[in-house]
Amino acid sequence: MDAWVPPWRAQSAQSASEATPRPAQVPAGPVSELLVGHSAACDAVAELLGCDGGWQAPVARASDHPEVSALLAGHS
């Protein structure tokens, strides 16, 4: 919900500037965990708002895996 944009604003932003399409970004963190933990409630709200589509898996962050963070720190 942190990065949620109402459909009417998303459409006006797209029509105002014809930006190149980017892949969908899936937020991760406490809000995402809350949404995934209560997916039935989120689905009901999404239906009320007229949103369609399915759930996308959150993207893993390097900070979630200490071994990856250590490797990245060694290459900076």
C-alpha positions as CSV (number, residue, x, y, z in Angstrom):
1,M,0.0,0.0,0.0
2,D,3.0,2.3,0.4
3,A,3.5,2.7,-3.3
4,W,-0.1,2.2,-4.4
5,V,-1.4,4.7,-7.0
6,P,-5.1,5.0,-7.7
7,P,-6.1,3.7,-11.2
8,W,-7.3,7.2,-12.3
9,R,-3.9,8.8,-11.4
10,A,-1.9,6.0,-13.0
11,Q,-3.8,6.5,-16.3
12,S,-3.4,10.2,-16.3
13,A,0.3,9.9,-15.6
14,Q,0.8,7.5,-18.5
15,S,-1.1,9.6,-21.0
16,A,0.7,12.7,-19.9
17,S,4.1,11.3,-20.7
18,E,4.6,8.3,-22.9
19,A,7.3,6.6,-20.9
20,T,8.8,3.3,-21.9
21,P,7.2,0.4,-20.1
22,R,9.1,-0.9,-17.2
23,P,8.7,-4.3,-15.5
24,A,6.3,-4.4,-12.6
25,Q,8.0,-3.8,-9.3
26,V,6.9,-5.7,-6.3
27,P,7.5,-4.0,-3.0
28,A,9.0,-6.1,-0.1
29,G,9.1,-5.4,3.6
30,P,6.7,-5.2,6.5
31,V,3.8,-3.9,4.5
32,S,4.2,-6.7,1.9
33,E,4.3,-9.3,4.6
34,L,1.1,-7.9,6.1
35,L,-0.6,-8.0,2.8
36,V,0.5,-11.5,2.0
37,G,-0.5,-12.7,5.5
38,H,-4.0,-11.3,5.0
39,S,-4.5,-11.9,1.3
40,A,-8.3,-12.6,1.6
41,A,-8.9,-9.1,3.0
42,C,-6.6,-7.6,0.4
43,D,-8.4,-9.4,-2.4
44,A,-11.7,-8.0,-1.1
45,V,-10.4,-4.4,-1.0
46,A,-8.9,-4.8,-4.5
47,E,-12.2,-6.1,-5.9
48,L,-14.0,-3.1,-4.3
49,L,-11.4,-0.7,-6.0
50,G,-11.9,-2.4,-9.3
51,C,-8.4,-3.9,-9.5
52,D,-7.8,-7.1,-11.3
53,G,-4.8,-9.4,-11.5
54,G,-3.1,-11.8,-9.3
55,W,-0.5,-11.7,-6.6
56,Q,3.1,-11.4,-7.5
57,A,5.9,-12.9,-5.4
58,P,8.0,-10.3,-3.5
59,V,11.5,-9.8,-4.8
60,A,14.2,-11.1,-2.5
61,R,16.6,-8.4,-1.2
62,A,20.3,-8.9,-0.7
63,S,19.9,-7.7,2.9
64,D,17.7,-10.8,3.5
65,H,20.6,-13.1,2.8
66,P,23.8,-12.2,4.8
67,E,26.0,-14.3,2.5
68,V,24.9,-12.2,-0.6
69,S,25.4,-9.0,1.3
70,A,29.0,-10.1,2.2
71,L,29.8,-10.9,-1.4
72,L,28.4,-7.6,-2.6
73,A,30.4,-5.7,0.0
74,G,33.6,-7.3,-1.3
75,H,33.0,-6.1,-4.9
76,S,32.3,-2.4,-4.3
